[in-house]
Amino acid sequence: MATLEKIRTKAGLLVAIVIGISLAAFVLGDMLQSGSSMFQKNQMEIGEIDGESIQYPEFQRKLEELGEIYKRNTQQSQLDENSWVQVREQAWQGYIRKIVMGDVYSELGIEVSSDELFDMIQGANLHPIIQQLFRNTNTGQVDRGSIIRFLKNLETGVSPEDRNSWLHIEKQIIEEREQTKYSSMVGKGLYVTGEAAQGSVEAQSKKVNFDYIALNYNSISDSLVTVTESDLKDYFNSHENDYEQEKLRKIEYITYQIKPSASDFEEAENWIKDIKADYGTATDNIQFVNSNSDASYVETWSKKDVLPENIGNWVFDENAEVNSVFDPYFENDTYTLAKVHAIKMMPDSVEARHILLKVNTQEELAPMQALADSLKTAIDNGSNFATLATTYSTDQGSAINGGDLGWFSRGRMVKPFEDAAFNNAKNEVTIAASQFGIHIIQTTKLGVTSKQVQIAYLIRNVEASTRTIQDTYAQASEFAGQNSTSEDFLAAVTEQKLSKRVISVRENDRQIVGLENARNLIRAAYTADEGDVIISSQESPIFELGDNFVVAILTEVTEDDVAVFEDVKARVELSVIKEKKAEYINEKVNIALAGKTDLSVIAAELESTVKNAANIDFNTFSIPGLGLEPAVIGTIISLNVDQISSPVKGNNGVYVVKITSINQDVEEDIANEQIRLAQVMYSRATSQSFEAHRSSVEIVDKRSKFY
């Protein structure tokens, strides 16, 4: 059973796919509202991969199955929303890989036989997951006997949930091996020639110094070039791929923040004043705080300098006594009563040593506790602490020093350990348990003692009352009811001088800055019509998102396609003007270049100057003084010394370059370069081969309808 515990705690780190459940209430609600038509296949389709329909019930069952495994592995009872997002995405990607690569593996004859699986689980070539799960922490070696015992017990001695966890691990091992076989086949088809390696070595070793003339586009007035409507349309038609747009929805919205009213502050203040007398007479401060305060009691000893200034002065300067109560004070939207719970002279720091007995399973707890008791008794009777620490402590960092931890102040150790060490008398030995195991602690020296106190804070947070929330909702409801069209919405925002916010969201986005749990609003935006007030799944125009009621309209719809010419006309015009300026400058440069070999003379004719750059190679990303200009880098690498280039059209201007010198120190290690390039190719090919298969099939993702 210890191995199952290891699977629960470690498999989440070992297995590549993180999985879990997602809530179905939204879908079930739609099913009830939409009638029998909701049961039609196309309405329950969560996606389509290479013509294969993925239905919501199937996808959801898979999530539930894998989610239970994940929760057992991580020992969690619930998963937060961020986990669900990751879970659904990785589960979806798993479907894609399975469908896309399934036929590929089948055609290539890639499979994992039962003998091969046996070999990876209990044979001579154990899979890394198996090695990790069954490695003996003391020896560092794989315990093969433990593997056999576990597999035998798996048939009859474990729950169905544990068996499912193991079967899931087996499945991941098989999938990983299939991928490895495919990657190996791809890799064996790759080869780097000696000529390619030679070229790579030369390119990397070649350093170029050059002079250049730069004629920037912004130095040319727009009035010097003529752009026609025909020019714009021709450019747009020939560069359509540059104007592809993603699917977006533009939302404009206003918020009504839910915040405490004046009466809420007054109510909280009266409450804290009324309870002061009861708190002052309470005999169990901790229970009183935990029963009445908005924040639980925190047990900590404090000196004056770490307390709030008003409380520190009261306790230390005015010598407040135990069970004294400070008058209520207001800070950070809370009213607080402070009561002195305890006063004690305590050391600021201690020197201590310990023996740590690590407890791996519940079965080990009793014998480890018995061992701790025996060790404490032995130490109390005069046994050498350092020798016992060296022999028994699992904290190897301190065991080599006889368990010595040196000096430490409060806040440096976990609380159970700290309490024991600071409460001990000098040389006293105490046993304490923490998340790390069972500690046998001896405090060897005490630091300088000083007055320290425990303060029991009774806190009343000022929060919006039910009435305040209802009043805020009524304001939002009134606005939404009176402004049901985008025209009315925008006019009312202007008239009432409201703060309007604008955001463009993708279909699968989950967050809007400043709003909590914004997914419902985003999903609703994708079911609304342009110009409409957005309606929630509860048929309401008001979204409750965290501490805000939100009313929103959909002002613009953009589909995943090439943009309409009119929508991007301004962008097209900027590009065409740049092209026209390049042509204009090219013509001037060609005239200046005619028959000349002196770059300074050419620069003077172009009313420019000659500048220089040094040590530029093929791997240079940016040229000092020019910025990102790959066309210039490509040109200078191909030129000879003293050769002047033709005009080079770059990102920011047109350039003329002349090579002044080339430094090339070629190390003739072609064989190693072949290996390096092959490794680079293999690394890229294993991922890009999957992407190639993936891009060859049509994938329709409809998850945003359901989650």
C-alpha positions as CSV (number, residue, x, y, z in Angstrom):
1,M,0.0,0.0,0.0
2,A,3.0,2.3,0.4
3,T,3.5,2.2,-3.3
4,L,-0.1,3.3,-3.9
5,E,0.6,6.2,-1.6
6,K,3.6,7.1,-3.6
7,I,1.6,7.0,-6.8
8,R,-1.0,9.3,-5.3
9,T,1.7,11.8,-4.2
10,K,4.1,11.6,-7.1
11,A,2.3,10.5,-10.2
12,G,1.0,14.0,-10.8
13,L,4.6,15.1,-11.3
14,L,5.5,12.1,-13.5
15,V,2.6,11.8,-15.8
16,A,2.6,14.3,-18.7
17,I,-1.2,15.0,-18.8
18,V,-2.8,16.8,-16.0
19,I,-6.5,16.0,-15.8
20,G,-9.7,16.7,-13.8
21,I,-13.4,17.4,-13.8
22,S,-15.4,20.4,-15.0
23,L,-18.8,21.5,-13.9
24,A,-21.8,20.6,-16.2
25,A,-24.5,22.9,-14.7
26,F,-24.3,25.3,-17.5
27,V,-24.8,22.6,-20.2
28,L,-27.6,20.9,-18.2
29,G,-29.4,24.2,-17.8
30,D,-29.3,24.8,-21.5
31,M,-30.5,21.3,-22.2
32,L,-33.5,21.8,-20.0
33,Q,-34.3,25.2,-21.6
34,S,-33.7,24.2,-25.2
35,G,-35.9,21.1,-25.1
36,S,-35.2,17.9,-27.0
37,S,-33.3,19.7,-29.8
38,M,-30.4,20.1,-27.4
39,F,-29.9,16.3,-27.6
40,Q,-29.2,16.5,-31.3
41,K,-25.7,15.5,-32.1
42,N,-24.5,18.8,-33.5
43,Q,-25.7,20.7,-30.4
44,M,-23.8,18.4,-28.1
45,E,-20.6,18.5,-30.2
46,I,-17.7,19.9,-28.3
47,G,-15.4,19.7,-31.3
48,E,-14.4,17.9,-34.5
49,I,-10.9,16.6,-35.3
50,D,-10.2,15.3,-38.8
51,G,-13.9,14.6,-39.4
52,E,-14.3,12.8,-36.1
53,S,-17.0,14.3,-33.9
54,I,-16.2,14.7,-30.2
55,Q,-19.4,14.8,-28.2
56,Y,-19.8,16.6,-24.9
57,P,-20.9,13.6,-22.8
58,E,-17.9,11.6,-24.0
59,F,-15.5,14.4,-23.3
60,Q,-17.0,15.1,-19.9
61,R,-16.8,11.4,-18.9
62,K,-13.2,11.4,-19.8
63,L,-12.6,14.5,-17.7
64,E,-14.4,13.0,-14.8
65,E,-12.4,9.7,-15.0
66,L,-9.1,11.4,-15.3
67,G,-10.0,14.1,-12.8
68,E,-10.7,11.6,-10.1
69,I,-7.2,10.1,-10.7
70,Y,-5.6,13.5,-10.6
71,K,-7.3,14.4,-7.3
72,R,-6.2,11.1,-5.8
73,N,-2.6,11.7,-7.0
74,T,-2.5,15.2,-5.6
75,Q,-4.6,14.4,-2.5
76,Q,-7.0,17.2,-3.3
77,S,-10.7,17.1,-2.8
78,Q,-11.4,20.1,-5.1
79,L,-9.7,21.8,-8.0
80,D,-9.7,25.6,-8.6
81,E,-10.8,27.2,-11.8
82,N,-7.2,27.6,-13.1
83,S,-6.7,23.9,-12.7
84,W,-9.9,23.3,-14.7
85,V,-8.6,25.5,-17.5
86,Q,-5.4,23.6,-17.7
87,V,-7.2,20.3,-17.4
88,R,-9.5,20.9,-20.2
89,E,-6.8,22.3,-22.5
90,Q,-4.5,19.3,-21.9
91,A,-7.3,16.8,-22.3
92,W,-8.3,18.4,-25.6
93,Q,-4.7,18.3,-26.8
94,G,-4.7,14.6,-25.9
95,Y,-7.7,14.0,-28.1
96,I,-6.0,15.8,-31.0
97,R,-2.8,13.9,-30.6
98,K,-4.6,10.5,-30.3
99,I,-6.7,11.2,-33.4
100,V,-4.1,12.9,-35.5
101,M,-1.3,10.4,-34.8
102,G,-3.4,7.3,-34.5
103,D,-3.6,6.7,-38.3
104,V,0.1,7.6,-38.6
105,Y,1.2,5.1,-36.1
106,S,-1.1,2.5,-37.7
107,E,0.3,3.0,-41.2
108,L,3.9,2.9,-39.9
109,G,3.2,-0.2,-37.8
110,I,4.1,1.5,-34.6
111,E,2.7,-0.3,-31.5
112,V,3.7,-1.4,-28.1
113,S,3.4,-5.1,-27.5
114,S,2.5,-6.8,-24.2
115,D,6.0,-8.2,-24.0
116,E,7.4,-4.7,-24.4
117,L,5.1,-3.3,-21.8
118,F,6.1,-6.1,-19.4
119,D,9.8,-5.2,-20.0
120,M,9.1,-1.5,-19.2
121,I,7.2,-2.3,-16.0
122,Q,9.0,-5.2,-14.5
123,G,11.7,-6.4,-16.9
124,A,15.2,-5.4,-17.7
125,N,14.4,-1.9,-19.2
126,L,12.2,-0.2,-16.6
127,H,10.5,3.0,-17.7
128,P,11.6,6.1,-15.8
129,I,8.2,6.5,-14.3
130,I,8.5,3.0,-12.8
131,Q,12.0,3.6,-11.6
132,Q,10.9,6.8,-9.8
133,L,7.8,5.1,-8.2
134,F,9.7,2.1,-6.9
135,R,13.1,3.6,-6.0
136,N,14.2,2.9,-2.5
137,T,14.9,6.3,-0.9
138,N,17.6,5.0,1.3
139,T,19.7,3.1,-1.3
140,G,18.7,5.0,-4.4
141,Q,18.1,1.7,-6.2
142,V,14.9,0.3,-7.7
143,D,13.3,-2.2,-5.5
144,R,12.2,-4.9,-8.0
145,G,10.6,-7.0,-5.2
146,S,8.4,-4.1,-4.4
147,I,7.2,-4.0,-8.0
148,I,6.3,-7.7,-8.0
149,R,4.5,-7.4,-4.7
150,F,2.5,-4.4,-5.8
151,L,1.4,-5.9,-9.1
152,K,0.2,-9.1,-7.3
153,N,-1.7,-7.0,-4.8
154,L,-3.2,-5.0,-7.7
155,E,-5.4,-7.9,-8.7
156,T,-7.2,-8.3,-5.5
157,G,-6.0,-6.0,-2.7
158,V,-6.8,-2.5,-4.0
159,S,-9.9,-0.4,-4.7
160,P,-11.2,0.2,-8.2
161,E,-10.0,3.8,-8.0
162,D,-6.4,2.7,-7.2
163,R,-6.5,0.2,-10.1
164,N,-7.7,3.0,-12.4
165,S,-4.8,5.1,-11.3
166,W,-2.3,2.4,-12.2
167,L,-4.0,1.7,-15.6
168,H,-3.7,5.4,-16.4
169,I,0.0,5.3,-15.7
170,E,0.3,2.3,-17.9
171,K,-1.5,4.2,-20.7
172,Q,0.9,7.1,-20.4
173,I,3.9,4.8,-20.6
174,I,2.5,3.2,-23.8
175,E,1.8,6.6,-25.4
176,E,5.2,7.9,-24.5
177,R,6.9,4.9,-26.0
178,E,4.8,5.3,-29.2
179,Q,5.9,8.9,-29.5
180,T,9.5,7.9,-28.9
181,K,9.4,5.2,-31.6
182,Y,7.9,7.7,-34.1
183,S,10.5,10.4,-33.2
184,S,13.3,7.8,-33.7
185,M,12.0,6.9,-37.2
186,V,11.8,10.6,-38.1
187,G,15.3,11.2,-36.7
188,K,16.8,8.3,-38.8
189,G,15.6,10.0,-41.9
190,L,17.6,13.2,-41.2
191,Y,21.2,13.7,-42.4
192,V,23.5,16.7,-42.4
193,T,26.0,16.7,-45.3
194,G,29.6,17.7,-44.9
195,E,29.0,20.7,-47.2
196,A,26.2,22.0,-45.0
197,A,28.4,21.7,-42.0
198,Q,31.2,23.4,-43.7
199,G,28.9,26.3,-44.7
200,S,27.6,26.6,-41.1
201,V,31.1,26.7,-39.7
202,E,32.1,29.4,-42.1
203,A,29.0,31.5,-41.6
204,Q,29.5,31.4,-37.8
205,S,33.1,32.3,-38.0
206,K,32.8,35.1,-40.5
207,K,32.9,38.6,-39.0
208,V,32.3,41.6,-41.2
209,N,33.2,45.3,-40.8
210,F,31.4,47.6,-43.2
211,D,30.6,51.2,-44.0
212,Y,27.1,52.2,-44.9
213,I,24.8,55.0,-45.9
214,A,21.3,55.1,-44.4
215,L,18.4,56.9,-46.0
216,N,15.4,56.6,-43.7
217,Y,11.9,56.5,-44.9
218,N,10.8,59.2,-42.5
219,S,13.2,61.6,-44.1
220,I,11.0,61.7,-47.2
221,S,7.9,63.8,-47.0
222,D,4.6,62.0,-47.8
223,S,3.8,64.7,-50.3
224,L,6.7,63.4,-52.5
225,V,4.9,60.1,-53.3
226,T,1.5,59.6,-54.9
227,V,-0.8,56.8,-53.7
228,T,-4.0,55.9,-55.6
229,E,-6.9,53.8,-54.5
230,S,-5.8,51.2,-57.1
231,D,-2.4,51.1,-55.5
232,L,-4.0,50.3,-52.1
233,K,-6.2,47.6,-53.4
234,D,-3.4,46.0,-55.5
235,Y,-1.2,45.9,-52.4
236,F,-3.9,44.5,-50.2
237,N,-4.7,41.8,-52.7
238,S,-1.1,40.7,-53.0
239,H,-0.5,40.8,-49.2
240,E,-3.8,39.3,-47.9
241,N,-1.9,37.0,-45.5
242,D,-0.6,40.1,-43.7
243,Y,-4.1,41.1,-42.8
244,E,-5.5,38.0,-41.4
245,Q,-7.5,38.7,-38.2
246,E,-8.4,36.6,-35.3
247,K,-11.8,36.0,-33.9
248,L,-12.6,38.8,-31.5
249,R,-15.5,40.4,-29.7
250,K,-15.3,44.1,-28.6
251,I,-17.1,44.7,-25.4
252,E,-17.9,48.0,-23.8
253,Y,-19.1,47.9,-20.3
254,I,-19.8,49.8,-17.1
255,T,-19.5,48.5,-13.5
256,Y,-21.5,49.1,-10.4
257,Q,-19.0,48.3,-7.6
258,I,-20.4,46.5,-4.5
259,K,-18.9,48.4,-1.6
260,P,-19.9,49.1,2.0
261,S,-22.3,52.1,2.5
262,A,-22.1,54.6,5.3
263,S,-24.7,52.6,7.3
264,D,-22.5,49.5,6.9
265,F,-19.5,51.3,8.5
266,E,-21.8,52.6,11.3
267,E,-23.1,49.1,11.9
268,A,-19.6,47.6,12.1
269,E,-18.5,50.3,14.5
270,N,-21.5,49.8,16.8
271,W,-20.9,46.1,16.8
272,I,-17.3,46.4,17.9
273,K,-18.2,48.9,20.6
274,D,-21.0,46.7,21.9
275,I,-18.9,43.6,22.2
276,K,-16.0,45.2,24.0
277,A,-17.4,44.6,27.4
278,D,-18.0,40.9,26.8
279,Y,-14.6,40.5,25.3
280,G,-13.0,42.2,28.4
281,T,-14.7,39.7,30.8
282,A,-14.1,36.6,28.6
283,T,-11.9,34.0,30.3
284,D,-11.0,32.1,27.1
285,N,-9.7,34.7,24.7
286,I,-8.8,32.3,22.0
287,Q,-12.3,30.7,21.9
288,F,-13.9,34.1,22.1
289,V,-11.9,35.4,19.1
290,N,-12.4,32.3,17.0
291,S,-16.2,32.4,17.7
292,N,-16.8,36.1,17.0
293,S,-13.9,37.6,15.0
294,D,-13.7,37.8,11.2
295,A,-10.1,36.5,11.5
296,S,-9.0,33.5,13.6
297,Y,-6.6,33.9,16.5
298,V,-2.9,33.7,15.5
299,E,-0.6,32.5,18.2
300,T,2.6,34.5,18.0
301,W,5.0,36.2,20.5
302,S,5.9,39.8,19.6
303,K,8.3,42.5,20.8
304,K,7.3,46.1,20.6
305,D,8.9,46.8,17.2
306,V,6.8,44.3,15.4
307,L,3.4,45.4,16.8
308,P,1.3,48.2,15.4
309,E,2.6,51.4,16.8
310,N,-0.5,52.2,18.9
311,I,-0.6,48.7,20.4
312,G,3.1,48.6,21.0
313,N,3.0,51.9,22.9
314,W,0.0,50.8,24.9
315,V,1.6,47.4,26.0
316,F,5.2,48.4,26.5
317,D,5.1,52.1,27.4
318,E,1.8,52.1,29.4
319,N,2.4,48.6,30.8
320,A,-0.9,47.2,29.9
321,E,-1.7,44.1,31.9
322,V,-2.9,40.6,30.8
323,N,-6.6,40.7,29.7
324,S,-6.5,44.5,29.2
325,V,-8.5,45.6,26.1
326,F,-7.5,48.5,23.9
327,D,-10.2,50.8,22.7
328,P,-11.6,49.9,19.2
329,Y,-9.6,51.4,16.3
330,F,-10.2,51.6,12.6
331,E,-7.7,50.6,9.9
332,N,-7.9,49.1,6.4
333,D,-11.7,48.8,6.4
334,T,-11.7,46.9,9.7
335,Y,-12.6,47.7,13.3
336,T,-10.3,46.0,15.8
337,L,-10.2,45.2,19.5
338,A,-6.8,44.2,20.9
339,K,-6.5,42.2,24.1
340,V,-3.3,41.3,25.9
341,H,-3.5,37.5,26.1
342,A,-0.1,36.8,27.6
343,I,3.2,38.5,28.7
344,K,6.4,36.7,29.2
345,M,10.2,37.3,29.3
346,M,11.5,35.2,26.5
347,P,14.8,34.9,24.5
348,D,15.2,36.6,21.2
349,S,17.0,33.6,19.8
350,V,18.1,30.2,20.7
351,E,20.7,27.6,19.8
352,A,19.3,24.1,19.3
353,R,19.9,20.7,17.8
354,H,17.5,18.0,16.7
355,I,17.0,14.5,15.5
356,L,14.5,14.1,12.7
357,L,12.6,10.9,12.2
358,K,10.8,11.0,8.9
359,V,7.3,9.4,8.7
360,N,6.4,8.2,5.2
361,T,3.1,6.4,5.9
362,Q,0.5,6.1,8.7
363,E,1.8,2.6,9.4
364,E,5.2,4.1,10.3
365,L,3.8,6.6,12.7
366,A,3.5,4.4,15.8
367,P,7.0,2.8,15.6
368,M,8.6,6.2,14.8
369,Q,6.9,7.7,17.9
370,A,8.1,4.8,20.0
371,L,11.6,5.4,18.7
372,A,11.4,9.1,19.5
373,D,10.4,8.3,23.0
374,S,13.3,5.9,23.4
375,L,15.8,8.4,22.0
376,K,14.5,11.1,24.4
377,T,14.8,8.7,27.3
378,A,18.3,7.8,26.3
379,I,19.4,11.4,26.0
380,D,17.8,12.3,29.4
381,N,19.8,9.4,30.8
382,G,23.1,10.7,29.5
383,S,23.4,9.3,26.0
384,N,25.4,11.4,23.5
385,F,22.9,13.5,21.5
386,A,25.4,14.1,18.6
387,T,26.1,10.4,18.2
388,L,22.3,9.5,18.2
389,A,21.7,12.3,15.6
390,T,24.4,11.0,13.3
391,T,22.9,7.5,13.6
392,Y,19.1,8.1,13.4
393,S,18.4,11.6,12.0
394,T,17.0,11.8,8.4
395,D,18.0,15.4,8.2
396,Q,21.4,14.8,6.7
397,G,22.3,18.5,6.5
398,S,22.4,18.7,10.3
399,A,23.1,15.1,11.2
400,I,26.7,15.4,10.1
401,N,27.0,18.1,12.7
402,G,25.5,16.1,15.4
403,G,22.0,17.6,14.7
404,D,23.3,21.1,15.4
405,L,21.2,23.9,13.8
406,G,23.1,26.8,15.2
407,W,21.4,30.0,16.4
408,F,18.0,31.1,15.0
409,S,15.4,33.7,15.8
410,R,11.6,33.4,15.7
411,G,10.0,32.9,12.3
412,R,12.9,30.8,11.0
413,M,11.5,27.4,11.8
414,V,8.1,25.7,11.4
415,K,5.8,26.6,14.3
416,P,5.7,23.3,16.2
417,F,9.5,23.2,16.1
418,E,9.9,26.9,17.0
419,D,7.5,26.6,20.0
420,A,9.4,23.6,21.4
421,A,12.8,25.2,21.0
422,F,11.9,28.5,22.5
423,N,9.8,27.1,25.4
424,N,12.5,24.7,26.4
425,A,14.8,25.4,29.3
426,K,18.5,25.2,28.6
427,N,19.5,21.6,27.6
428,E,15.8,20.5,28.0
429,V,14.8,17.8,25.4
430,T,11.3,17.9,23.9
431,I,9.5,15.9,21.2
432,A,7.5,17.8,18.5
433,A,5.8,16.8,15.3
434,S,5.7,18.8,12.1
435,Q,5.0,18.2,8.4
436,F,8.6,17.0,8.1
437,G,8.3,14.3,10.7
438,I,9.0,13.8,14.4
439,H,11.7,16.0,16.0
440,I,13.7,15.3,19.2
441,I,14.7,18.9,20.0
442,Q,17.3,20.0,22.6
443,T,17.8,23.7,23.2
444,T,21.5,24.2,24.0
445,K,21.7,27.9,24.6
446,L,19.2,30.8,25.2
447,G,19.7,34.3,23.9
448,V,19.1,37.6,25.7
449,T,15.6,37.6,27.2
450,S,13.2,40.4,26.7
451,K,9.5,41.2,27.3
452,Q,7.3,39.7,24.7
453,V,3.5,39.5,24.4
454,Q,0.7,37.7,22.7
455,I,-2.1,39.9,21.4
456,A,-5.6,38.5,20.7
457,Y,-7.1,40.6,17.9
458,L,-10.9,40.6,17.5
459,I,-11.7,41.9,14.1
460,R,-14.8,43.2,12.4
461,N,-14.5,43.7,8.7
462,V,-16.7,46.3,7.1
463,E,-18.6,44.6,4.3
464,A,-21.5,45.5,2.1
465,S,-24.7,44.4,3.7
466,T,-27.5,42.5,1.9
467,R,-29.4,45.8,1.6
468,T,-26.4,47.6,0.1
469,I,-25.9,44.8,-2.4
470,Q,-29.6,44.9,-3.3
471,D,-29.4,48.7,-3.7
472,T,-26.4,48.4,-6.0
473,Y,-28.1,45.7,-8.1
474,A,-31.2,48.0,-8.4
475,Q,-29.0,50.8,-9.9
476,A,-27.5,48.4,-12.4
477,S,-31.0,46.9,-13.2
478,E,-32.5,50.4,-13.7
479,F,-29.7,51.3,-16.1
480,A,-30.0,48.1,-18.1
481,G,-33.7,48.3,-18.2
482,Q,-33.7,51.8,-19.6
483,N,-30.8,51.3,-22.1
484,S,-31.4,48.1,-24.0
485,T,-29.7,49.1,-27.2
486,S,-26.2,50.2,-27.9
487,E,-27.3,53.7,-28.9
488,D,-29.2,54.2,-25.7
489,F,-26.3,52.6,-23.7
490,L,-23.6,54.9,-25.1
491,A,-25.9,58.0,-24.8
492,A,-26.7,57.2,-21.2
493,V,-23.0,56.6,-20.3
494,T,-22.2,60.1,-21.7
495,E,-25.2,61.8,-20.1
496,Q,-24.6,60.2,-16.6
497,K,-20.8,60.7,-16.9
498,L,-20.2,57.0,-16.1
499,S,-16.8,55.4,-16.5
500,K,-17.0,53.1,-19.5
501,R,-14.4,50.4,-20.2
502,V,-13.5,48.8,-23.6
503,I,-12.0,45.3,-24.1
504,S,-11.6,42.9,-27.0
505,V,-11.7,39.3,-26.0
506,R,-10.9,36.0,-27.7
507,E,-13.4,33.2,-27.7
508,N,-11.4,31.1,-25.2
509,D,-10.2,34.0,-23.0
510,R,-11.1,33.6,-19.3
511,Q,-10.0,36.9,-17.8
512,I,-10.8,40.6,-18.1
513,V,-8.5,42.8,-16.0
514,G,-10.3,44.2,-13.1
515,L,-13.2,41.7,-13.1
516,E,-13.4,38.4,-11.3
517,N,-14.7,35.3,-12.9
518,A,-15.2,37.0,-16.3
519,R,-15.6,33.8,-18.3
520,N,-19.5,34.0,-18.2
521,L,-19.4,37.5,-19.7
522,I,-16.9,36.4,-22.4
523,R,-18.9,33.3,-23.3
524,A,-22.1,35.4,-23.5
525,A,-20.5,37.9,-25.8
526,Y,-20.0,35.2,-28.4
527,T,-23.7,34.3,-28.4
528,A,-24.8,38.0,-28.7
529,D,-25.4,40.0,-31.8
530,E,-23.4,43.1,-32.6
531,G,-25.0,46.2,-31.1
532,D,-26.9,44.2,-28.5
533,V,-26.8,44.4,-24.7
534,I,-25.1,41.1,-23.7
535,I,-27.4,38.7,-21.9
536,S,-26.2,36.2,-19.3
537,S,-27.0,32.5,-19.3
538,Q,-29.7,33.4,-16.7
539,E,-31.4,35.6,-19.2
540,S,-30.3,38.7,-17.3
541,P,-28.4,41.8,-18.7
542,I,-26.5,42.0,-15.4
543,F,-23.4,40.0,-14.6
544,E,-22.3,39.6,-11.0
545,L,-18.5,39.4,-11.3
546,G,-16.8,39.4,-7.9
547,D,-17.5,42.8,-6.3
548,N,-19.1,44.3,-9.4
549,F,-22.4,44.2,-11.2
550,V,-21.6,44.6,-14.9
551,V,-23.8,45.8,-17.8
552,A,-22.1,45.4,-21.2
553,I,-22.8,45.8,-24.9
554,L,-21.2,44.0,-27.9
555,T,-20.0,46.8,-30.2
556,E,-17.9,44.9,-32.7
557,V,-17.6,41.4,-34.1
558,T,-14.5,40.2,-35.9
559,E,-14.4,36.7,-37.4
560,D,-11.3,34.6,-38.0
561,D,-10.6,35.5,-41.6
562,V,-8.8,37.9,-43.9
563,A,-9.8,41.4,-42.9
564,V,-12.2,43.5,-45.0
565,F,-10.2,46.0,-47.1
566,E,-12.1,49.0,-45.6
567,D,-11.3,47.9,-42.1
568,V,-7.6,47.9,-42.6
569,K,-7.3,50.6,-45.3
570,A,-5.3,52.9,-43.0
571,R,-2.8,50.1,-42.3
572,V,-2.5,49.3,-46.0
573,E,-1.9,53.0,-46.8
574,L,1.0,53.2,-44.4
575,S,2.6,50.1,-46.1
576,V,2.0,51.5,-49.6
577,I,3.5,54.8,-48.7
578,K,6.6,53.0,-47.4
579,E,6.9,51.0,-50.6
580,K,6.5,54.3,-52.7
581,K,9.2,55.9,-50.6
582,A,11.5,53.0,-51.1
583,E,11.0,53.3,-54.8
584,Y,11.7,57.0,-54.7
585,I,14.9,56.5,-52.6
586,N,16.1,53.6,-54.8
587,E,15.9,55.8,-57.9
588,K,17.9,58.5,-56.2
589,V,20.5,56.0,-55.0
590,N,20.9,54.3,-58.4
591,I,21.6,57.7,-59.9
592,A,24.2,58.5,-57.2
593,L,25.9,55.1,-57.6
594,A,26.4,55.3,-61.3
595,G,30.2,55.1,-62.1
596,K,31.3,55.8,-58.5
597,T,33.5,53.7,-56.1
598,D,33.9,56.2,-53.3
599,L,31.2,55.9,-50.6
600,S,31.9,59.4,-49.3
601,V,31.2,60.9,-52.7
602,I,28.0,58.9,-53.0
603,A,26.9,60.0,-49.5
604,A,27.6,63.7,-50.3
605,E,25.4,63.5,-53.4
606,L,22.6,61.9,-51.4
607,E,23.0,64.6,-48.7
608,S,23.9,61.9,-46.1
609,T,27.0,60.6,-44.2
610,V,29.0,57.4,-44.1
611,K,28.8,55.4,-40.9
612,N,30.3,52.1,-39.9
613,A,29.6,48.9,-38.0
614,A,31.9,46.2,-36.8
615,N,32.0,42.4,-36.1
616,I,28.7,41.6,-37.7
617,D,28.0,37.9,-38.4
618,F,25.2,35.8,-39.8
619,N,23.8,35.3,-36.4
620,T,23.6,39.0,-35.5
621,F,20.1,39.9,-34.4
622,S,20.4,43.7,-34.5
623,I,22.9,46.1,-36.1
624,P,24.1,48.9,-33.7
625,G,22.8,52.2,-35.1
626,L,20.4,50.5,-37.5
627,G,18.3,48.2,-35.4
628,L,16.6,45.1,-36.8
629,E,17.6,45.0,-40.4
630,P,17.9,41.3,-41.6
631,A,18.1,42.4,-45.3
632,V,21.3,44.4,-44.6
633,I,22.8,41.4,-42.7
634,G,22.0,39.1,-45.5
635,T,23.6,41.5,-48.0
636,I,26.9,42.1,-46.2
637,I,27.5,38.4,-45.6
638,S,27.4,37.9,-49.4
639,L,29.7,40.8,-50.4
640,N,33.4,40.8,-51.0
641,V,35.9,43.4,-49.5
642,D,35.6,46.9,-51.1
643,Q,32.4,45.8,-52.9
644,I,29.6,48.4,-52.8
645,S,26.1,47.0,-52.7
646,S,23.1,47.9,-54.7
647,P,20.3,49.7,-52.8
648,V,19.1,47.5,-49.9
649,K,15.4,48.0,-48.9
650,G,15.2,47.5,-45.1
651,N,12.6,47.9,-42.4
652,N,13.4,51.5,-41.7
653,G,15.0,52.8,-44.8
654,V,17.2,52.1,-47.9
655,Y,20.9,51.4,-47.4
656,V,24.1,51.3,-49.4
657,V,26.9,49.2,-47.8
658,K,30.6,48.6,-48.5
659,I,32.6,45.8,-46.9
660,T,35.9,47.2,-45.4
661,S,37.3,43.9,-43.9
662,I,36.4,40.3,-43.2
663,N,37.8,38.3,-40.3
664,Q,37.3,34.6,-40.5
665,D,38.9,32.1,-38.1
666,V,37.5,28.8,-39.2
667,E,38.0,25.8,-37.0
668,E,37.9,22.8,-39.2
669,D,35.8,20.6,-36.9
670,I,33.3,19.6,-39.6
671,A,32.4,16.3,-37.9
672,N,31.3,17.9,-34.7
673,E,29.3,20.5,-36.6
674,Q,27.5,17.8,-38.4
675,I,26.6,16.2,-35.1
676,R,25.4,19.6,-33.7
677,L,23.3,20.4,-36.7
678,A,21.8,16.9,-36.7
679,Q,20.8,17.3,-33.0
680,V,19.2,20.7,-33.8
681,M,17.3,19.2,-36.8
682,Y,16.2,16.2,-34.7
683,S,14.9,18.4,-31.9
684,R,13.0,20.5,-34.3
685,A,11.7,17.6,-36.4
686,T,10.2,15.7,-33.6
687,S,7.9,18.5,-32.7
688,Q,7.4,19.9,-36.2
689,S,6.5,16.5,-37.6
690,F,3.5,16.4,-35.3
691,E,2.6,20.0,-36.2
692,A,2.8,19.0,-39.8
693,H,0.3,16.2,-39.3
694,R,-1.9,18.4,-37.2
695,S,-2.0,21.2,-39.7
696,S,-3.1,18.7,-42.4
697,V,-6.4,18.0,-40.7
698,E,-9.3,20.3,-39.9
699,I,-9.8,20.9,-36.2
700,V,-13.0,22.7,-35.0
701,D,-12.9,23.7,-31.4
702,K,-16.3,24.4,-29.8
703,R,-15.4,24.1,-26.2
704,S,-16.2,27.7,-25.5
705,K,-19.9,26.8,-25.8
706,F,-19.7,24.6,-22.8
707,Y,-16.9,26.0,-20.6
